[in-house]
């Protein structure tokens, strides 16, 4: 059994609080550190929450990006619209040619 002195425990607590502040700073939300610290949130919980939030935000960005790519992978909205229109005309001409062909 390890005996921890009050000074060692205090040092460990200060280290964890500093790490919470660092993790929040890295996540771009330094102001949130105060809330986590006042709530007594453990470092492992803070890390997990921030990582989960970042993953959700990245997924949302991916959805938005793929939605704007268009049917043919175009990133320029005008080119995507033109590609879509072109594809629609090609299908229409193919159907017309099949009927009259």
N, C-alpha and C positions, 0 to 999 in steps of 0.2 A: 504494500500500500504506500502510495506516494503522499507525503505531507506537503501541502502548498502553503506558503506563508501569505499573509495579507498583501504584502508588497508584490509577490509574484502574481497573485490573482489580479491585483490592480493593473499590473503591467500587461497581463494577458487581455484584460478587458479593453485597455487603451489600444492595444494592437488590433483587436477585432474592430473596434470603432473606427480606427484609421483605415482599415481595409474596407469597411462598408463605405466610407467616404470616397475612397479610391475607386471602388467598383462603380459607384453612382457617377463619379466624374467621368470614368471611361465610357459609361453608357450615355453620356450627354445629359444626365439629369442630376446634377450635383445638389440641387435643392431638396431632392427626395431623401438624401442621407439623414437629414434631421428627423424626418418622420419615422424612418426605420429605427433610428437610434432611440428616439423617445418611446416608441412602441416596444422596444426590447427585442426587435427582430434579429434572429441569428444570421450570420454572414451567409451560411449555406442557403437560407431561404431567400435572402436578398438576391444572391447570384441567380438562383433558379427563376425567380420572378422576372428579373431583368432579361435573362436569356429567353424565357418564354415570350415576353413582350416583343423582343427584337425579332424572334422567329415569326411571330404573328404579323408584325409590320412588314417583314421581308416577303412573306407569303402574299400579303395584300398588294405590295408593289409589283410582285410577279404577275398577279391576276390583272392588275391595271395595265401593265406593260403588254401582256399577251392579248388583252382585249383591244388595244390600240394598234397592234401589229397588222391586223387585217387578215384576210384569207390567204394572201400570198406572201406574208412575212414582211410587208412593206412597213417602214417606220414613219414615212411621210404620209400624213392623212390624204393629201391630194393624190399621191401615187397609189395608195391603197384603194381609194375610191375608183380611180381609173382602172386598176387591175380588176377590181370586182365587176365594174361595168363591162370591161372587155370580155371577161369570162362569161357574163350573162349574154352578151351579144353572140359569142361563139356558140353557146348552147342553143340559142334561138335559131341561128343560121343552120346549125346541124339538124335541128328538128324540122325546119322548113325544107332543107335539102332532102331529108329522108321522106317527107311527104310528097315531094315533087320529083323525086329521083328515080 
